[in-house]
Amino acid sequence: MTLLKQPRARRQLVAEALRELLRAWWLVRFREFRTYSSALGEAHPAGFTTEFAHGEVALLSDIRWAIDAINRTVGGRFTCLMQAMAGKAMLNRRGMENTLVLGAKLKRDKEDGDDAPMAAHAWLRVGRTVVLGGEASVGYVPVASYHSAK
């Protein structure tokens, strides 16, 4: 089903996801991380986690779907950090406790001709449930967590 044929509530969620993704894109591309990191929530040690926040599983699924739909539509142009930031803003707006996790791993072999010795990844959790970026987070060690409480 195309985006335009979705029910009104889902179309509104897609519009919100687009706004938040564009906002995150602008911040990541044109600002230094230290200038907006405090807006991501309270900084915690890498292994910080909370129990499952009693949120609506359907809402978490819809937010993930909306962000994925926009990212697929634009050919995957939004990075994992941009997607996690957008999802975090959407969850914050709904008063849902969440944590954005930044992770890193050493590269064992050269991927796509990239000479960088490390790789970074960001993912978004609600409690112990990974909302965005979970499938790619395997092998990454959490470095920092940014938590937003209710």
Secondary structure by P-SEA (a helix, b strand, c coil): cccccccaaaaaaaaaaaaaaaaaaaaaacccccccccccccccccccccccccccaaaaaaaaaaaaaaaaaacccccaaaaaaaaaaaaaaabbbbbbbbbbbbbccccccccccbbbbbbbbccccccccccccccccccbbbbbcc
